[in-house]
Every structure is written in structure tokens, then in C-alpha cells.
Amino acid sequence: MITRHPFLRTTLLILAAIAPPVVSAQSAGEHWVTTWTTANRPAPAAAAFIVGQPTTATQQAQLGFNNQTVRMIVPVSLGGGRIRVHFSNTFGSAPLVIGTAHVGLHAKDSAITPGSDRALTFSGRPGFTVPPGAMAISDPVDLTVPALGELAVSVFVPGVTAPPTFHALALHTTYISKQGDATTQASFTDAATTQAWYWISSVDVMAPADAAAIIAFGDSITDGARSTPETDSSWPSRLARRLAGNRDTAHLAILNQGIAGNRVLRDTVGPNALARFDADVLAHPGVKWLIVLEGINDIGRGTGPNANPADAVTTEELIAAHRQMIERAHLRGIKVMGATLTPFMGAAYYSERGEGIRTAVNNWIKTSGAYDAVIDFDAATRDANHPLQFRPEFDSGDHLHPTDAGYKAMADAFDLAVFSVKTVSASAK
């Protein structure tokens, strides 16, 4: 269920005709929109792994790579004929040396669709060294990408890397070569596999003037925790399919910026929501809407049975943080939709005090008018007979994360008419 509030007036942009594409620079009339993104975090310290136990391929990758190629599969929203890829060394402790990088259309497993492989360049060069804390953007490359298609991004690192900037919950298989530059290989053999993304942070597509993006900003429930891998069953992925299938919203991308374990006010898994807001929301081209679903981890960790006093949180603190995100988005002409927090009775960190804060925050989201619109995920997922918990078929078993069916119910709760006005906000330059 969505409640609409009066929208902020947005500035209409009259875009010039797209100039002939240039590899080394963006022409003034080009309209770029992010079509895929992920929220990155630091790799865990080696001490986080159990001493004496063999490390998995994922854990080994988190420690770093050595003269290897990493091929990652990313599902896009909008299609187009020209793309560029963003790489992040935001949380790196040493320079990231990209020897070569390629992108192509994903076929199956590690395979690339024949004829679709494209070498990426950086400022006209085949490789690039990304300093610690920095980003790198590839030069644009011509590649026809279908809406809701998948790309395979391959990165060769010629030496030993530091623990990588990464996203832990890709829910798509990543392939890691044994040794050497395999970026041009049609497929990998005898590769190690993980389900994480390394260094890549987003993909932009050159799009028509009315195209724009919606960012889903949140924690594990946005990230898609406990959904079925390889099926794109998170609520943002399911919403992407609904948008693409609707004539009035097919020009909109949905971008998943969830981090499992993330909190609004304190660092836990990745930077807190307020700290990562600029990089994960405001930095992306073409953003028109933001959906905020954050706070349940602050509540659980701050009030649950094993809560640390240093993690204590109040309703007023969470509401103030939400107001900050709304204001920062509005400064960029981005409309913001508030999402009510889903039920969590039975979760390991549930408490009556935490439930009181959740209820109060949800009431504020629905009634304050601070948000431009509201999506009531609580109503979409709760058990009518036991409203403090999920419907049984929506409970993945931990009483905190939905099943695939629960995520579908969340995506189906949106009234797409809210997004259908074809105006481009001031952030879409």
C-alpha cells in the first residue's frame, strides 16, 4: 500500500540532441543513467576467519588476489547501446592495479555471448591504478545491452592485491581464475567461485532523455538476504521487472544499494547509512527517486537481549536520521519514499522495547508527511492474525528476512503510478 504526499516541484530539463559518441569523454548532450549498482564495504580482517579452519574461496578472495582474473555477473535494469563501468577502491589499503578489464553480455555460467566482448579503457589507457579511497570510471564503450539483461565484467589484477573493496551478497556466481589474464576468454575452466562482487560499483548506460533511476537504500532486507541465488528474487529485482513491464515506467532503473547488517546511525557492516549516503545515493547519474528501508538493525542491536549499551537507540534518533536523508536527497531534486519496517517478532534480537520503537518509527513514516510517498511493507508482509510477525509463507525461518514470496509481496505492494510521471529531476544531469 502506498500513501502519496504532495511532491516537491521538479525542474524539467531540456536535453540537447545526443552528439556522436566519443571514447575519451562524455559529450555535453549525453544523458547517462545508472542501470546497475551495488553498495560496497571493506573486506573483513583476516582475524575474522576461524584459526585452524580451511578458508573458503570467498574468504580467500577477501584476503586479496594474486595475478588473477575475476569475472562477475551483474543484472542491469535499463538497456542501451553504450555503457561505462565504475570501479571502487574506496576501502582499499593499497593502490588497486587494474591490468586489463573487459565487459560482455553474459551467456551462461562463466561464458560470454560470442561477439559481445569489449575491452575497457581508462582515460584512453588499457589499465589504471586506483589509489586507496578512490574510484575509477571506464571510458564509454559501444555494446547493445537489453533491458533486464546481464553483463559479465572481467578484471585482471597483475600482482598481489590488498583485501578488496567488495559486496558480500551478490547472489550471483563470480568466477576466479587460477593465474593470469583471462579477460578475453570465452569462459573459465577450473575456476574458483564465490557469490560476491569485487571492486565493481556501478554500470551507467546512455539513455533517452526521459530515463531515470530509483535507488533502493537499506540493509539485508533490501540486499535480498535468504532469497534464492541466481533468481533475482529480492524486492528491488522484482520491482525492476514490474517497472520494465509497464509502458509508463519502462524508462526507470531500480538500483539496489542494500548492505546486509547495515545500520543508520552506527558502523557495523559497512559505513552507517548517513556516512555512505553521498557515495551510494547522490553520486549516481539520473537518480529521480530514493526508497529508504533502514533502521531494524539499529533497533535490534540497540534494544535486544544481548544489546551493548553503546548501541542504544531511541525513536527520536532514528526519526532525526531519516529527516537528514530526506533533506539531503531533496537538495539534489530527488523525491524520497519512506518504507515501513517489516515485522521481526521471533528474531534473535527482538524485544518488546524494540517493537515499541519500530511501531513508533512506522507511525511517523506513515503520518508525518516528511516523505514524498510511503510504501507500507509492514502491511504487505505481516500476519493478519499475529501482526507483529510475518505471514508464515513470508517467513524465511529467522523471523527477520522474507522468503522469495515475501519479497514478491513487497514488490507487488508498489503503485507504479507514483513513478510514472516522465520528468527528469535536477540530479539527472
N, C-alpha and C positions, 0 to 999 in steps of 0.2 A: 504494500500500500504506500502510495506517495502522497504527501501533502505539499502543495505548491504555495510558495510565498511570493510576494512581488519581486520580480527580478530587478537587478541593477540594470540600468541602461548601458548597452554596449556600443562601442564605436564601430561603425561599419567601415571596413577597409576596401577601397577600390584598388585592386591589384593590377599592375601593368601586365601586358601580354608576356608570356614566358619567352625569354631570349634564348638563342641557340645555346645548348649546353656546353660548358667549358670544364675540363677535368680539373684545373688548378684552382678554381674559385667559384663562388656562388654568384650568379648574375642577379642584378637588382630586382628583376621581376619574378624570380623563382619563389615558389611557395612550398616550403618544407614542413612536413608534419611527422612527428614521431609515430611509427607504426608498431614498434615493439620496444619494451624496456624491461629492465629488472633492477631491483634495489640491491646494491652491493653492500658487503660488510667485510671486516677483517677475518682472515683465517684464524682459527683457534691456535693458541700456543701449543707447542709440542708437549708441554706438560699436561695438557688436557687429555692426552691419549693414555690408556692404561699401560703402565710399565710392565714389560714381560709378555704382553699380548701382541700377536701379529697385527700389523696395521692393515686396514682395508685399502683398496685402490683410492677411495675417496680421501682417506686420511693421508695417504702418501702424497696425493696431489695437493692437499692443503699445506704440506710441508714445503712444497716447491717442485719445480720441474727441472730437467737437465737434458738439453739438446733433444727436445721432443716436440711433437705436433699435437695440438688439441683441437678436435673437431666437435663443434657444439651445434645443436639443433634448436632453432628459435622459431616459434609460431607468430606470424605477423597478423595484423588486423587489416589495414588498408593495403591495397595493391598499387602498383605503379610501374613505370618504366625506368626509373632512375633512383638509386639508393646510396646511402653512405652509412658507415658503421662507426660507433663511438666505443672507445676502449678506455678502461679506467685503471689507474694505478693509485687510486685515492688512498687506499690503506696499505700500500706497499712500503716496505722499509728500505728498499734499494731501487735504483732505476730498473724499469722493465724494458728489456731489449726485444723488440719485435723484429725478427729477421725477415719474415715474409708473412703475409696474411692473404687469404682468399675467401670469396663468398660464392655460393652457388645455390641452386634450388635443390632442396632435399628430396631424394627419391625414396629410399627405404634403408633402415638401419644406418650404416655409416656412408651409404652411397649418395653420390651427387647425380642429378639428372644430366645425361650427356649433353654437351654443348652449352651448359649454363655456367661453367666455372669462370670466375673473373678474379684476376689479381687485383688486390687493393694497393693503393699508393697513399703516401702521406706527404703532403706538400710536394708532390711530384716524385718522391723517392719510394723505393720498394719496401723500405723498413723504417723504423722510427724508435728512438729511445725515449720512453715516457718517464719523466722524473717522479720521485716519490710525491704523492699527494696530487698528481696532475692527471689530466685527461688528454686523449688524442682523438682526432676525428679524421677518418679516411677521406680522401678525395672522392667526389661522386663517381659512380660507375653505372653504365647502362646495363640494366638487367630487368627483364619483364617479370614482375612478381605478382602472382594472383592474390586477390583478397582472400584472407584466411589461409594463405599458403605457409610453407615452412622453408626457412633458409638454413643452409649449413655454413657456418663460419669456422674457418680453419686458421689457427695461429701457430707459427713455428717460433720457438724461443731457442736460439742457438747455444746458449750457455746455461749455467745454473741460475735459477731464479730464487728470489726470496719467497716466503709464503704469499700466495696470490690474493689480491682483491677478488672476492668471489660471491656467488649466491648459492646457498646450500640446497635449496628446494626447487631445482629446475623442473622436476617431474618429467624430464626428457633425458634420454641417454646421451652422454658425452663420451667420445672415443679418444683415447690417448695412445699415441704411437710409442713403440719401444724406443727408437732413436732416429734422429734425422728429420729432414724437411720432407713431410708427406703432404704438403698443402695441395699439390696438384694431383694426388692420387684419386682415382675414381671412387675407391672405397678403401677402408683399412682392414688389414688382416691381423689376427692375433693381438688386437688392441685391448688394453685395459679399459674398463668402463666405470663411469660414475653417473650420478644424477645431480650434477652441479654445473653451474656456468662459471667460467674463469675469465676475468678481465673485460669481457664484453659488457656494455651497459645499456646500449640502445641502438636502434636502427631507424633512420629517417627515410622517408620516401618523398619524392617530388610529387605534389598532388594538386588537384584543381583548387581554385581559389576558395571554394566553399568547404573544403575538407578541414577537419579539426580533430582534436583528441580529447578523451576523457580519462583522467587518471584515477585509478582505484588505489587509495592510500591506506595502508593498515598493517595488521600483524599476520599471524599464521592463518586466520580465517579468510583473509584476502589472498594470502600466498597459496592457499589450496591444500593445506596440511591434511593428510589422511584421505585425500581424493585419490582416484586410481591413476597411476602414472601412465603416460603416453596417450591419455584420452582427453586432455584439456577440459577437465571437469570442474575446475574452480569456478566460483561465481563470476569473476571477471571474464574468463574464457567463454562461459555460456552466454554472458551478456554480449560479448563480441559477436557471437553467431546470431543473436537476436537483432543486433544493430545492422549487421550485414544483410540480413534477410528482409529488412524493412526498407522500402523505397525512400522514405523520408529521413532515414538515419544511416543509410549505407555509406555516407561520406564521413562517418565518425569512427575513429580508432578507439579501442579501450586498452589502457596501459596498466599493467599490474605492478604496483610498487609496494607490495606487501613484503614484510620480513617476519618470518616465524620467530616468536619470542619478543618482538619489538614492544617498547613502551613509549608513552607520550612524554613523560617527564624525566625519565632516568635511562641511562645507557644499560642495556642488558645484552641483547643480540643485535649488534649494530648500534649506531648512534640513535639517541632518542628521536622521536618524531619531529620535535621542534628543531633539533640540530640538523637533521637531514632534509628538511623541508625545501631549502633552496635548490639543492642538487637533484632531489628526487621529484620535485614538482615544478618549480619555477624555471628551471634551466631548459626544459624541453620545448621545442618549437611547436606551435599550433595548438596549445592546450586551451580548451574552452570551458571545460567543466572539471571539477575535483569532487570525488566522493570520499568522505572521511569515515573510516570504521576503525577506531583506535580507543583503547582505554581499559579493556578487560584484563590485560596483563598487569597494568598499574593497580587495578582493584584487587586482583587475586594475590599478587605478590605483596601488596601493602596491607592486606587485611586477613589473609588466610591463616590456617592453623600454624604454619611454620614461618609466619611473616617476620622479617627483620624490622625492628623499629625504624631503621634508617630508610626503609621503603614505604613508610606510612604515607597515605594519600587521603585527601578529602574531596568531597564533591566539588567544592568551590575551586580547588586547584585544577581539577580536570576541566571544569567549565571554562576557567580562565585560559587554559591552554588551547581549548577548542576555539575560543574567541580570537586568540592570536593567529591560528592557522587561517581562519576566515578572513581576518583583516589583511594578512599578508597576500592571500590569493586575490582578494578584491583590488588591492593596489595594482595588480597586473591585469585587471579586467577579467579574471577567472571567476565564474559562478561556482558556488560550493553547495554540495548536497550532504547533509548530515545523515549518517546511518545509525540507527539504534543498535545497541549492544545486544547480542543474542544471549539466550538463557545459558546458565552454567551450573545450575544445581547438580551436585554429584561429582563435579570436577575436583581434582586433588586440592586446589586452593580455594574452594568455595567456603563462604561463611555467611551468616545472616547479616553481619555488618557490611560485607562486600555487596550482598544483594541489595541492601538499602541504598548504597552509593550507585549501583547500576540503575536501579529504578529511578533515582533522582536525576541522574545524568540523562537517561532516556526521556524523562518527562520534560527536561529543559530542551533537549534537541527537538522534541515534537511541538513544544508550545511557545518557545521564546521568540521565534521569528528571526533569530540570528542567522540561520541558514537560509539560502535562497530556495531550497526544497529539502524534503525529508524522505528517506526511504526507510520503511519500518521493517527491518529484518527481524526484530523481536516478534512482531505479529506474524510474520511469514513462516517462522520456524517453531514457535512454541506449541506445546501440547495444550489443547483447549481445556482438558481436564486437570492438568498439572502445569499451570502457566509459567512456573519458574524453571521448567526444564524443556528440553527438545521433545518434539513428537518422536515416538520410538523409531520410526523408519528414517528419521533425520539424524539420529544419534550414532556417531561412528564407534561409540563404545567408551570414549573417555569423558563423555558428557560436556565436552567443550567444543569439539570440532564436528562439523556436519559430515554426513555421508555425501556421496555423489548426488543422491536425491535431494538432500538438504540444500546443497549448493545450487541445484537447479531451481528449487523453490525460491531461493534468494534472487536469482537472476530473473525469474519469471515475475517477481513482485514489482519490477520497474514498469512505469507507464512511459513508453518510449516517446510519447508526445512531448514530454518535458524537454527532450534533447533535439527535437525535430526542426526547430527554427534555424534556417540556414544563414546565420550570420556568423562572422568570424570575429573573435574577440581581439582586443589590442595586444594580447600576448602572442598572437599567431603571425608575427612579422617574420 
